[in-house]
Amino acid sequence: MQNLIYRHYLLLPLLLLLAGFASAQTGNPATTGLETDYTNVAESDVPILAPRAWATATSSFERALKATIKDPIAERSITSINTALTNIANAQNSADQVRPLLANLVQKRAMASAANSPSLAAKLWKDAEKQFSRLAGNIERGRLSDQSARQERSDSIFAIYDQAELEALTNAMLIRARGAYALALYGDADKLANITFRRGEGSMQASIIALQQNRYDNSNAQALADEAEKEFKHATQLTLVAQQLKSKQLTPEQFLLLWESRLLQINAAANLDYDALAGWDATTDELVVYIGDTNNSMANLQALLSEARSYMASLEEELRIADDRLGGTLAERDELILIQEQQARSRERLMQLEQLFEPIEASILQERRNIILRLTGLQFASGSSTLDSNAIDLLAKVKMALNVYPDSAILVEGHTDASGPAELNARLSEERANTVMRYMMSDMKIEARRLNAAGFGSNRPIALNTSPTGRAKNRRIDLIITPVPDKELPARLQ
């Protein structure tokens, strides 16, 4: 009987797979309903409250699935499905009759399950489940009509679930502390850092006691568990030093000098002098006073900051009232200030760019939001799209310029003069733009998402093509930089 009770736990995944296959093949609504009912009941407390009725329901469910797979529309299949549905309903009814008789036990079982007892206190959980199922089965058969006998059995099982819940909570709380304990023990911390290791053991034991006293408000117990973990890790660190001293990898003097050098760093950070003759006791006292004074100063500053914030809040409220009276004048003033600040930032960035390049190397223009970096010094050999050494040097400065506009979008434009066929010029300008873009990705490490390239041939001249000087100006690479919108400026003002 015990095997029958638990068989559905083992067969459920396979049975549901078969049910899903049958439903998919036949589209039979009755099969889908059977699968849903069985799943819902299997995941409730019905299997343990009505083990006999549930064993019958499980057997009929298996038979219905087999029959449905062979011939879903046969009368035998329909009958099997209806029988399984009836048996599932009977199991629910039986469980409903037993549940009120074991209400406290059902509640304690739910609490133990919520504490993850099936995983963290598996042995106790299995024992409690078997005894619960046996008790429910006897009630289901009508063998335990005596209330006192039933209560005695229920109390015994209740105690096992209670113990399982506590063990699961303890294991969950101490999982990190126990890991640190095992690591410290492996390194012989119990011998080489005995004082710290024993402190960790004491905190861990105190944590267990605190949890036993109040398992549902475990903040104190958890704090002690965290303290135990910290002590065990500290013991491990001390053990590493102790092992170095024991193996003479580190002499006592070297260890003391290492320790002293770290204290000197702290001392220097506090602007205190170290008197070697007075030793560290005097310096420690000075550090304690210094830290105390610093904390007091910080507290005073926090108080002043709080007062300042309150004062600012009152001023803002006054400004809001004045703004209402002035009909939006202050809001316009704030927008004007934002615009002026944004323009100042833009001018500062343009100045940074201008300082990077010589006039013969590049010129910087602004067209609405876009910045045009006209690389007049970036020249290609006639008919070529290959970068020479001079171009590489100039592009190194371009990388510095692009850092001024992080995350900006960059369009690489290629332009030629009007000499030669228009189709050849268009292709050559595109090849040159792509060459620069590829170099920016591979050597300048600029993300591909920020880059694009286009060739315009001779369609966008900036000078007349009637002279060598004008044609030289038209043969160029332009970088169109679109900065990221200013977050502080409203979108309508961008």
JORAVEN-V523957 format. One record per residue. N is the residue number from 1. OMEGA is omega in radians with two decimals (NA if undefined). Layout:
N:OMEGA, N:OMEGA
//
This chain:
1:-3.13, 2:3.11, 3:3.11, 4:-3.09, 5:-3.04, 6:-3.06, 7:-3.11, 8:3.12, 9:-3.12, 10:-3.05, 11:-3.00, 12:-3.13, 13:-3.13, 14:-3.12, 15:-3.14, 16:3.08, 17:3.11, 18:3.14, 19:3.12, 20:3.11, 21:-3.13, 22:-3.13, 23:-3.11, 24:-3.10, 25:-2.99, 26:-3.04, 27:-3.08, 28:-3.13, 29:-3.13, 30:3.12, 31:3.11, 32:3.11, 33:3.12, 34:-3.14, 35:-3.13, 36:-3.13, 37:-3.10, 38:-3.13, 39:-3.11, 40:-3.09, 41:-3.13, 42:-3.12, 43:3.10, 44:3.12, 45:-3.11, 46:-3.09, 47:-3.10, 48:3.14, 49:-3.13, 50:-3.02, 51:-3.13, 52:-3.14, 53:3.14, 54:3.07, 55:3.10, 56:3.14, 57:-3.14, 58:3.13, 59:-3.14, 60:3.09, 61:3.10, 62:-3.13, 63:-3.14, 64:3.12, 65:-3.14, 66:-3.13, 67:-3.11, 68:3.13, 69:-3.13, 70:-3.09, 71:-2.99, 72:-3.07, 73:3.12, 74:-3.13, 75:3.13, 76:3.13, 77:3.14, 78:3.13, 79:3.14, 80:3.12, 81:-3.13, 82:3.11, 83:3.13, 84:3.12, 85:3.12, 86:-3.12, 87:3.07, 88:3.10, 89:3.11, 90:3.12, 91:3.09, 92:3.13, 93:3.12, 94:3.12, 95:3.13, 96:3.12, 97:-3.09, 98:-3.01, 99:-3.13, 100:-3.12, 101:-3.10, 102:-3.02, 103:-3.12, 104:-3.14, 105:3.11, 106:-3.14, 107:3.14, 108:3.10, 109:3.12, 110:3.14, 111:3.11, 112:3.11, 113:3.13, 114:3.10, 115:3.13, 116:3.11, 117:3.12, 118:3.13, 119:-2.99, 120:3.05, 121:-2.93, 122:-3.08, 123:3.13, 124:-3.13, 125:-3.14, 126:3.12, 127:-3.14, 128:-3.14, 129:3.13, 130:-3.13, 131:3.10, 132:-3.14, 133:3.12, 134:3.11, 135:-3.14, 136:3.12, 137:3.10, 138:3.10, 139:-3.14, 140:3.12, 141:-3.11, 142:-3.08, 143:-3.10, 144:3.12, 145:-3.14, 146:-3.05, 147:-3.10, 148:3.11, 149:3.12, 150:-3.13, 151:3.13, 152:3.11, 153:-3.12, 154:-3.14, 155:-3.14, 156:3.14, 157:3.09, 158:-3.12, 159:3.14, 160:3.09, 161:3.14, 162:3.12, 163:3.12, 164:3.12, 165:-3.12, 166:3.14, 167:3.13, 168:3.11, 169:3.14, 170:-3.13, 171:3.12, 172:-3.09, 173:-3.01, 174:-3.02, 175:-3.14, 176:3.14, 177:-3.14, 178:3.07, 179:3.11, 180:3.10, 181:-3.11, 182:-3.14, 183:3.13, 184:-3.13, 185:3.13, 186:-3.13, 187:3.13, 188:3.12, 189:3.12, 190:3.11, 191:-3.02, 192:3.09, 193:-2.96, 194:-3.07, 195:-3.12, 196:3.14, 197:3.14, 198:3.06, 199:3.10, 200:3.10, 201:3.13, 202:3.13, 203:-3.13, 204:3.11, 205:3.11, 206:3.10, 207:3.12, 208:3.14, 209:3.14, 210:3.12, 211:3.10, 212:-3.12, 213:3.12, 214:-3.06, 215:-3.06, 216:2.96, 217:-2.93, 218:-3.11, 219:3.13, 220:3.13, 221:-3.13, 222:3.10, 223:3.11, 224:3.09, 225:3.10, 226:3.11, 227:3.10, 228:3.11, 229:-3.12, 230:-3.14, 231:3.14, 232:3.10, 233:3.09, 234:3.12, 235:3.11, 236:3.12, 237:3.11, 238:-3.14, 239:3.13, 240:3.11, 241:-3.13, 242:3.12, 243:3.09, 244:3.10, 245:-3.10, 246:-3.13, 247:3.11, 248:2.98, 249:-3.13, 250:3.11, 251:3.09, 252:3.14, 253:3.12, 254:3.11, 255:-3.12, 256:3.12, 257:3.09, 258:3.10, 259:-3.11, 260:-3.13, 261:3.13, 262:3.08, 263:3.11, 264:3.09, 265:3.10, 266:-3.13, 267:-3.13, 268:3.12, 269:3.13, 270:-3.12, 271:3.12, 272:3.09, 273:3.12, 274:3.10, 275:-3.08, 276:-3.14, 277:3.13, 278:3.12, 279:-3.02, 280:3.12, 281:3.13, 282:3.14, 283:3.11, 284:3.11, 285:3.14, 286:3.12, 287:3.12, 288:3.11, 289:-3.12, 290:-3.13, 291:3.10, 292:3.11, 293:3.12, 294:3.12, 295:3.11, 296:3.12, 297:3.13, 298:3.11, 299:3.11, 300:3.12, 301:3.09, 302:3.12, 303:3.11, 304:3.12, 305:3.12, 306:3.11, 307:3.14, 308:3.12, 309:3.10, 310:3.14, 311:3.12, 312:3.12, 313:3.13, 314:3.09, 315:3.12, 316:3.11, 317:3.09, 318:3.10, 319:3.12, 320:3.12, 321:3.12, 322:3.12, 323:3.11, 324:-3.12, 325:-3.10, 326:3.05, 327:3.03, 328:-3.12, 329:-3.13, 330:3.12, 331:3.10, 332:3.11, 333:3.13, 334:3.12, 335:3.12, 336:3.11, 337:3.13, 338:3.14, 339:3.14, 340:3.10, 341:3.12, 342:3.12, 343:3.11, 344:3.10, 345:3.14, 346:3.13, 347:-3.14, 348:3.12, 349:3.12, 350:3.10, 351:3.10, 352:3.13, 353:-3.10, 354:3.13, 355:-3.11, 356:-2.96, 357:2.95, 358:-3.12, 359:-3.12, 360:-3.10, 361:-3.07, 362:3.00, 363:-3.07, 364:3.13, 365:3.05, 366:3.12, 367:-3.02, 368:-3.12, 369:-3.02, 370:3.03, 371:3.12, 372:3.08, 373:-3.05, 374:-3.04, 375:-3.12, 376:-3.14, 377:-3.14, 378:-3.07, 379:3.08, 380:3.02, 381:-3.10, 382:3.10, 383:-3.06, 384:3.05, 385:-3.12, 386:3.13, 387:3.07, 388:-3.05, 389:3.12, 390:3.13, 391:3.14, 392:3.12, 393:-3.14, 394:-3.13, 395:3.05, 396:3.07, 397:3.11, 398:3.12, 399:3.10, 400:-3.14, 401:-3.12, 402:3.07, 403:3.10, 404:-3.13, 405:-3.10, 406:3.11, 407:3.12, 408:3.02, 409:-3.04, 410:3.05, 411:3.11, 412:-3.13, 413:3.04, 414:-3.11, 415:3.08, 416:3.00, 417:-3.05, 418:3.13, 419:3.07, 420:-3.10, 421:-3.12, 422:-3.12, 423:3.12, 424:3.13, 425:-3.14, 426:3.14, 427:-3.12, 428:3.14, 429:3.13, 430:3.12, 431:-3.14, 432:3.11, 433:3.13, 434:3.10, 435:3.14, 436:-3.12, 437:3.13, 438:3.12, 439:3.14, 440:3.13, 441:-3.00, 442:-3.04, 443:-3.13, 444:3.06, 445:3.08, 446:-3.06, 447:-3.10, 448:-3.10, 449:-3.11, 450:-2.94, 451:2.97, 452:-3.11, 453:3.12, 454:3.07, 455:-3.09, 456:3.12, 457:3.14, 458:-3.02, 459:-3.09, 460:-3.13, 461:3.05, 462:3.10, 463:3.11, 464:3.13, 465:-3.07, 466:-3.13, 467:3.09, 468:-3.13, 469:3.13, 470:3.13, 471:3.12, 472:3.12, 473:-3.11, 474:3.08, 475:-2.96, 476:2.94, 477:3.04, 478:3.00, 479:3.12, 480:-3.07, 481:3.09, 482:-3.08, 483:3.03, 484:-3.13, 485:3.11, 486:-3.08, 487:-3.08, 488:-3.08, 489:3.11, 490:-3.06, 491:-3.11, 492:3.14, 493:-3.11, 494:NA
//
